[in-house]
């Protein structure tokens, strides 16, 4: 899949996909969007509630932004983080090299970890830190066998519904509901009514939250 590296308003990079006319992240700021939508709204509540390892599932590894920010948070988290991420189109090394993470990762050690995130073997568990376990899964979510009642956090970061409609179906959110542990939080930048209806049809409890910069609303769902 052809992509172009583009800057965003907070100095971090995103990718643009000409074939879809779609960006991987908000052009108002990739880092601020990831922090607001995924870490603050989903990961932080899970860390507060956890007594053991927090198990995260990310839909769309992409540039590795959500993963490196979660790894960074794990350095001071009260519990360990096990991070599973599914990606159909892993980025080639040349594109990764153009992302320039030094623009937003000021800690040189995190720059090394960013490289290790992308260099880590696919489809096996790789301990990047004593308390951060990474498993990158290649392929499509719909054809991936997920453990039942397992995840406390789900980052749903697929391309927009109008660009990738097969990722926003009732069946997908039922699949994620089955993989979610009781109390699991799922968030997405998306605020479309059709998305919320599909979540509710699968059993999720759905709420609207204020969106990141440049977006009025976002969605968070919980499994009781």
BELJOBEL-V383640 format. One record per pair of residues at least 4 apart in sequence whose C-alpha atoms are under 6 Angstrom apart, sorted by sequence separation. I is the first residue (numbers start at 1). J is the second residue. If there is no record, write none. Layout:
I J
I J
This chain:
8 12
17 21
26 30
33 37
34 38
35 39
36 40
37 41
38 42
39 43
40 44
46 50
101 105
116 120
128 132
161 165
173 177
180 184
200 204
211 215
7 12
8 13
17 22
25 30
35 40
39 44
159 164
199 204
211 216
7 13
16 22
127 133
210 216
211 217
6 13
16 23
126 133
210 217
211 218
6 14
15 23
126 134
209 217
5 14
6 15
15 24
125 134
209 218
5 15
14 24
125 135
208 218
209 219
4 15
14 25
124 135
208 219
4 16
3 16
123 136
207 220
3 17
122 136
123 137
206 220
122 137
206 221
205 221
204 221
205 222
12 30
204 222
8 27
9 28
10 29
204 223
8 28
9 29
8 29
61 85
53 79
55 81
59 85
60 86
61 87
173 199
191 217
52 79
53 80
54 81
55 82
56 83
57 84
58 85
59 86
60 87
191 218
53 81
57 85
170 198
174 202
190 218
191 219
150 179
151 180
152 181
173 202
189 218
148 178
149 179
150 180
151 181
148 179
149 180
150 181
153 184
155 186
156 187
188 219
147 179
149 181
152 184
153 185
154 186
155 187
156 188
187 219
146 179
187 220
186 220
186 221
185 221
185 222
184 222
184 223
183 223
182 223
183 224
182 224
82 132
83 133
88 138
80 131
81 132
82 133
83 134
84 135
85 136
86 137
87 138
88 139
84 136
85 137
86 138
87 139
88 140
13 99
56 151
55 151
58 154
55 152
56 153
57 154
58 155
59 156
60 157
56 154
59 157
60 158
42 185
36 212
33 212
